[in-house]
Amino acid sequence: MYEGGAGSLYFFPTDKVTDEQARRWLREGPPQKRLWVISCLLRYAQWNDIWSYVSREEVRECFGELDLPPNLRTAWARMLKIEAPVG
């Protein structure tokens, strides 16, 4: 789950974030920080690590606001059975 030094999580490629920080932001952080953590999880984390932090329902609830590239958004929408808007 961890990469290298100082207990930083591997799925935050640009910031040093600890397990405790990530879990706190998911629980009680500002909405933008929570969305950022979930976006990083879906972009960079391994399958089992994702679901140790968030539930599928939590991801579905904020899916439209996540920062994901179009191809990844489409793939996640399919996996989570989320209807993609047409247009």
Secondary structure, DSSP 8 states (H G I E B T S, - for coil): -B-SSTTBBTT-SSS--BHHHHHHHHHHS-HHHHHHHHHHHHHHS-HHHHHHH--HHHHHHHGGGS---HHHHHHHHHHHT------
